[in-house]
Amino acid sequence: MRVSEVANRYASAIYDLAAEGGNQEKVFGELRVISEATTSSPEIKEFFSSNLVSAEKKSEALKKALKDQKVSQELLNLMLVLAEKSRLSLFEQILYAYEQKSDLAHGVTRGVVRSATILSPEERSKIESKVSEVTNKKVILTYKEDPAIIGGLVAEVDGFRFDDTLQNHLRRLKEDIKRRTH
C-alpha cells in the first residue's frame, strides 16, 4: 500500500502519543477494530467518505460511537481531527503506517506466501523459521492459495522474493541448457 506523507505524519503522531502512555498495542488494536467496522459496512464507509455529510455530523457520529466503545483518548482525538479536516479517507493508510512503525519498533517484518495448495502448519512453521533466519526478524506471514502456481511457492518478505515454483525451476533449467549449447 502506498502511504501519503500526510498519513505518515498522522501515524507518527498517534504512535508517539500512544508510546508516551505505553498504549501502542492498545491503540493498534483499536485502529484495527475501527478499520474492520468501517470496511465491513458499506453504509458506514459511505457516510464517512461522503462530501455531502458535514464534518460536524461526522464528528458527532464518531464521538457517540467511540464513547460507547471506550476507546483511548489518543484514538478519539485522532478520529475527531480527521473528521474535522475531512481526512477520514486517510484512515486505512494511517493504520498501515502505524503497523509499519510498530513492526519496526518490535523487530517484526511481514510478508506474503503464495502457493499452489494450502500449506500445512508444519510447512508454514518451516517457512517462517527460514525467513526469520534470513531476515533476522520475527516474521508474520500471510498465506494465499494461488491457482496460477503449478507447484511450489513464492514468498515475498521485506523486499526479498524467494521463488521456489516449478515454473522458476523449469526456466532456470532452460537457461542452463541454452548456455551449455552455445
N, C-alpha and C positions, 0 to 999 in steps of 0.2 A: 504494500500500500504506500502510495506517495503521501507524505505529510507536509502540509504547508508550514511556513515559518511561524505564522500566527498560531497554528495548532500546537507546534512545538513549544512556543512561549507559554501558552496556557498549561500544557502538560508539565513543563518545568516548574511553573509557579505552584501548581497544586501539589506536585510531588515534593517540592521543598517545604511547603507549608505542612503537608502530612508528615514529613520526616521530622520536622521540629517537634511535633506532638507524638512521634512514634506510631503514627497511624497509617503508614504507607500501605500495608496489606489490607487494612480495613477499607481504606478509600478505594483501593484497587478492586476489591470485591464489590463495593457499592457501584463503581463505574460499570462493572460487568453486568450487574443486575439491571441497571438503568438501560444499558445497551440492549440486553435481551428483551426487556419490556417494550422498548421503543421499536425494535426491529421485528418483533413478533406481532405487533398490532399495526396494520396499515393506517388505521384511524388516528392513532397517537402520532405516528410518523408524519402523517399529512398535516395534523394540527400544528405540530412544532415547526414544520418546514414551510408552512403557508405564509405568504406575504400578506394575505388578507386578514390574518389574525394579528392583533396589535401586540407589541412587546409587553404591555401591561397585562393583557389577558394571559399570555404565556407565562409570565412571572407569577401571577396569581395561581394558575393551574399547577405550576411547579411547587410553589410554597405549600399548597394544600396536599398534593400527592406525596411530596418528600417529607412533610411534617409527620404524616401518618406512618411513614416508614422509619422515622427516627434516624435519618442519615447524618453523617458527620457535618459539622459546621463548614468545614473546608469545601465539601462537595456541594452543599446547599448554596454557598456563596458563588462557587464556580458556575453552577447552573443558572443562578439569577443574573450573573454578569453576562453569560452567553445569551440569555433571553433578552436582556436589556439592549445588548449591542447587536441583536439579530444575527448571532453566530452559532445558534444551536446546530446548524448543519455541519459544523466542525467537530461535533461530539465524537464520532467514530475515529476521526484522525487523532483527537486528543487521547482517547482510550488507547489507541495503538502506540502513540508516542510515550504515554505513561508506562505501558507494558515494556517498551524498549528500555526506558530508564530503570525500571525495576529489575529487569533481567540483567542489565549491565552492573547494577549495584550488587546483585547476588551471584554474579558469575554464571549466568544461565544463557544458553543460546537455544533458538527454536529452529525447527526445520520441518520439511515435508518428505515423506517417503511414499512413492507411488510404486505399486506392484501389480502384477497380473492377477494375483489372488490375494485373499485375506491372509495376513501373516499371523502365525500362532504367537501366543505370549512369549514363548521361548525364543522365537526368531526375532521378535521385537526387542527383547531384552539384549540379545547378542548385538543387534544393530546399534541400540542405544549405547552399549558399552564401548563398541568400536568407535563410534562417532565422538563420544565423550573423551576417549583416549586421544583421538586425533586433534580435537579442538581444545583440550584441557579445560573444558567447561562442563557443567551439568547440562544435559540435553533434554529438551522437551520436543518430542516429535509427534506430528500428526500423520496418520496413515490413511492413504486413499487407494482404493482399488481402481486400476486404470486398464480398461479392456484393450487399449492400443498397445500395451506392452505384451509381447508374446510370451516372454519368460524372463525371470529375474526381477530387478528393481532399480529404481533411480532414487537417490537420496540427495536433497538439496538443503544444505545447512551452513549458515554463517558464511555465505559466499562461495562455498565449496560445492562441487557437483560430483557425485560418485555414480557412475553409470555401469551397472552390472547386469545389463539386459542382454538377451540373446541377440538382438539386433546389433548392439555395440560389439559383441564378440565376433559376429559374422563380418562386420565392417572392418574390424582390425585384421581379421584373417585375410580378407580380400586385399587389403592394402599391403599386407606382408607378402602375399603371393605376387602381387604386381611388382613390388620392389625386387623380389628374387628373380623374376623373369626378365627384367630389363637390365 
